[in-house]
Amino acid sequence: MDAQGRGRADDIDPADQWVLNPNTGEYEMRPPSSPLQSGVPSPRRPPSSDMDTPARGRAEAPGRRSETPGRAVPPSRRRRRVPEEPLPGRRGRRPAKKAAKGKKALLWTGGAMAFVLVAGAGAAYFYIEHLNGNIASVSDDGASTGGFQKDKAINILLIGTDKRTGAGNESYGDAGSVGHADTTILLHVSKDRSNATALSIPRDLIVDVPDCPTTQKDGSQKVIPGTPQARFNTSLGQDGRTPSCTMRTVTELTGVKPDNFMVADFNAVKTLTSAVGGVEVCLGKDIDDPDSHLKLSKGTHTIEGEQALAFVRTRHAVGFGGDLSRIGLQQQFLSALMRKLKSNDTLTSPSKMLDLAEAGTKALTVDSQLDSISKLKDLGMELGKLDTKNLTFTTTPVIDNPAEKVKTTVVLNESTAPQVFQMIKNDVSFTAVKQQKKKEAAAVAARLEGAKAPASEVRVRILNGGADAGSAQETLGWLQNEEGVTRSENAGNAPSELAKTTLEYAPDQADQARRLADIMGLSGSAMKPGESVENGQGLPAMTLTLGKDFEGAGVSLTAPAKAPEGVDKSTADKVECAE
């Protein structure tokens, strides 16, 4: 085997190829051209010859003199040059300077990444602050529930005004309007988010507008007197009324207390439709309305901006030419907007989402409980859980005002409107949702099936769990004197308040429970199988707890299972052509 194969070349011992690096304190490979350490003679070094002269880069052993007269040979010195590459067959150690450079590179890379992240977070922060600055909010003046909650049903009041705000809106609405409630929708989202109902309230509906405590611009409080038998649209703007007055009017009318409100002006329709690239609507006939400036042919169209606003304001060219006909167009428009918002075309487009954020925050006025992007995002997440096929649009049942010769206003249809309000109040869907829910409803309804004990055998304790003061005593008198439930007693106040009235009973009291449920108008969901409790005489009795939904003795507590006949309704997943 030759020297090169054994790790040495030019007859140099491999051990002589390693030198101590004083900078690192470690041994490193010396290239073949480097001198040996001084004072370490090579045991294989040949005798002095012409090849060993300084001209060839070879130093003599210590103490020897050059053969050239008068010229001394300096002792060999340790060289500090770091080799660039190790010899074949040997792995050299990584140079110290390269290690230092690697650390610096790592630090620079990490620092740059941190800077990018911080800069990105800063940009996001400033953009969110920008959007927060876009939001206009108004106090709810105590008219709301205090804001929606994720674990409860949600009721949002959507109000569209006819005030001429924004550029290009001079030709719309009434020139001197203070901003009435021109379009009002109560959006109810079920507790489990499986369904929702959008109830339109006609602007010309005659209602009682209640007294409204209102926060003034200077922060002071003023109670604006109510107005009996007034148009619903005057609940906003008239006499300085704010959206909180409209909320109170809706609560008075429907029995449903809104959680929040949103007010949109003309620009909201224009900017939101443009942000999503237009919405698709359908007409069953050609329309040329000189009042709204809408001119469209029969069929399907994608509309946005000014054309979208003209669409939702059209009334003379559709239906009977009144506000009720326009409500149908508005519901179709909102259905189309909902479909577009939930489409992949919108949800996967960052530019559209940013445009929506800009348009929404600039065009909407919200209550003080929704005055930040964070709160609006949380609400949006809840609404996003809805399936459009289970979002029902319907209108408050009304009839022409019989007190008028020239029909310009409407009044409630007392035979059907209360049922609609009760369904919303009791979180009953207007659409058939999941099959599982049908099974659950059937199981609950079965509690009412079976034999019923005579009223005289019903033994019950009555508690007030949130109803008006005196309700328990009122119910006791009614049951004993009018319904023959003589074995009943007033047991005072319940330990805690309940949202809904309940009847708790033991298994052997089921026939008594069915009789009392029939008398009280209780639904199967109000019946709670459990245990009996001793009454004042030490006898087992059922417990009837009157909840906040209790409206008086003799008033049925059973919510309708479906919308009454004759009530118009449509779902947001379908395109319906306006006639």
Disulfide bonds with the S-S distance in Angstrom:
Cys282-Cys577 1.86
